[in-house]
Amino acid sequence: MIRVNEHYLKLTSSYLFSEIARRVDAHQKAHPEEPVLKLGIGDVTCPLPPACVKAFRRAVEEMGEEASFRGYGPEQGYPFLRERIASADYRERGADIDPDEIFISDGAKCDNGNIQELFSQDVRVAIPDPVYPVYLDTNVMAGRTGACTDGRYEGIVYLESTRENNFIPELPEVPVDLVYLCFPNNPTGATIDRARLQQWVDWAAANRALILFDAAYEAFIGDESLPHSIYEVEGAKEVAVEFRSFSKTAGFTGTRCAFTVVPKDCKAWDAEGNPHSLHRLWHRRHTTKFNGVSYPVQRAAEAVYTAEGREQARALIEGYMKNARFIRKEMEALQLDCTGGENSPYIWIDGRMDSWKFFDMLLEKAGVVCTPGAGFGKCGEGYIRISAFNSSENVHRAMERIRKALT
């Protein structure tokens, strides 16, 4: 008989954002006269930058002509995009990343989930709490955990991120092989400085561990003293893989384009202690299971790096950050403790009550959707996350509704 992968049966019954969508749908059916304002899921609302649209259209037209038509492209991505990324995102910031170390994909979420296929099933994984659910759930699916008890999975090392440590986890106190880090952080909005990131890199080097560094929100960093990439600190190319996305940077959530950096110096070891190139292994996996991002999408992504595209993307980001600063100001005016909203589009708010209860209250009384912190882990209980990804008008309306609901 055909059997299921029973590790899937360990997962909680519903993915966080699916449960949010279910509750919002029920509310809208019960109150069809009241438009809901969504500040929950991190989906952008502004259209693609005009420079990207122009490049996209031009590339589609090329695909309609016999002389310029393209079939399967290189699985790793077209050189024209990888070269732009290497230059603008890394070398301009002092990080020596080669275009051949960059892998273009259809989403950082996919890459974060897929990368764990390279590692032994018995590696010990450390994951921050609270955390983006994909890091945890994909390792559950892979069989690296036991059962979930009291909100936590056996076999996972949880790195608690709380107000006491400024939502930056401490180095593991027990042996760990694989660590997930995300800065600017989703969901807390916390950022990490160079000195603290250097400590993580040094720890990984000393312990032959690997850091999976999610930098999907690096474009929102306004404080230039903060690193945008883990490769800005010494030694990171030997111990870290980095994920980035065009989704939030340039509105590609519905267009789908991202990339993962796997340096050639980055290694993992077999059972006999022999080193192996992660770049080679990821290249093998990528070319086997992925046929590449479409040519028009990659041309649209390339346009982000033009002078026009950079200016337009920066304007999008500044618009969202203006929302973020306003949300944080309004929440603090309500005497609620917050983090984020300064170098991140997320505001992490201490609701002083059960997270789902606070979520339901804002939905019922204000018609505003947030994200309950408990959905990100045990340390998220009592918090909510509000996203700045909406129009200025809707953000102001949402804050007015919340103000009325809470006062």
MOMOCOR-V573171 format. One record per backbone hydrogen bond with DSSP energy under -0.5 kcal/mol. NH is the residue of the N-H (numbers start at 0). CO is the residue of the C=O. If there is no record, write none. Layout:
# MOMOCOR-V573171
NH_CO, NH_CO
This chain:
# MOMOCOR-V573171
5_3, 7_4, 8_5, 9_6, 10_7, 17_14, 18_14, 19_15, 20_16, 21_17, 22_18, 23_19, 24_20, 25_21, 26_22, 27_23, 28_24, 29_25, 30_26, 33_30, 34_32, 36_366, 37_35, 38_36, 38_368, 42_40, 48_249, 51_48, 52_48, 53_49, 54_50, 55_51, 56_52, 57_53, 58_54, 59_55, 60_56, 61_57, 62_58, 63_59, 63_60, 64_61, 67_64, 68_64, 76_73, 80_77, 81_77, 82_78, 83_79, 84_80, 85_81, 86_82, 87_83, 88_84, 89_84, 89_85, 90_85, 91_86, 92_89, 93_90, 94_89, 95_93, 96_94, 100_97, 101_98, 102_259, 103_75, 103_101, 104_257, 110_106, 111_107, 112_108, 113_109, 114_110, 116_113, 117_114, 118_115, 122_119, 124_122, 124_154, 125_177, 126_156, 127_179, 128_158, 129_375, 130_375, 134_131, 135_131, 136_132, 137_133, 138_134, 138_135, 139_135, 140_136, 141_137, 142_139, 143_138, 145_153, 148_146, 148_151, 151_148, 153_146, 155_152, 156_124, 157_155, 158_126, 158_156, 159_157, 160_128, 161_159, 164_161, 165_162, 166_161, 167_164, 168_166, 176_123, 177_123, 178_209, 179_125, 180_211, 182_213, 183_189, 184_189, 186_184, 188_184, 196_192, 197_193, 198_194, 199_195, 200_196, 201_197, 202_198, 203_199, 204_200, 205_201, 206_202, 207_203, 207_204, 208_203, 209_176, 210_238, 211_178, 211_209, 212_210, 212_240, 213_180, 213_211, 214_212, 214_242, 217_214, 219_216, 220_217, 223_221, 225_222, 226_191, 231_228, 232_229, 235_232, 237_234, 238_235, 239_235, 240_210, 241_260, 242_212, 243_258, 245_256, 249_245, 250_246, 251_245, 252_246, 253_250, 254_251, 255_251, 257_104, 258_243, 259_102, 260_241, 261_100, 261_259, 262_239, 262_260, 265_262, 266_237, 267_275, 269_273, 272_269, 275_267, 277_265, 278_265, 280_276, 281_277, 282_278, 283_279, 284_280, 285_281, 286_282, 287_283, 288_284, 289_285, 297_293, 298_294, 299_295, 300_296, 301_297, 302_298, 303_300, 304_301, 305_302, 309_305, 310_306, 311_307, 312_308, 313_309, 314_310, 315_311, 316_312, 317_313, 318_314, 319_315, 320_316, 321_317, 322_318, 323_319, 324_320, 325_321, 326_322, 327_323, 328_324, 329_325, 330_326, 331_327, 332_328, 333_329, 333_330, 334_331, 335_330, 338_347, 340_345, 346_385, 347_187, 347_338, 348_346, 348_383, 349_336, 350_348, 350_381, 351_381, 352_381, 357_353, 358_354, 359_355, 360_356, 361_357, 362_358, 363_359, 364_360, 365_360, 365_361, 366_361, 366_362, 367_361, 368_36, 369_367, 370_384, 372_382, 374_371, 375_372, 376_373, 379_376, 380_377, 382_379, 383_348, 384_370, 385_346, 386_38, 387_344, 389_387, 394_390, 395_391, 396_392, 397_393, 398_394, 399_395, 400_396, 401_397, 402_398, 403_399, 404_400, 405_401, 406_402
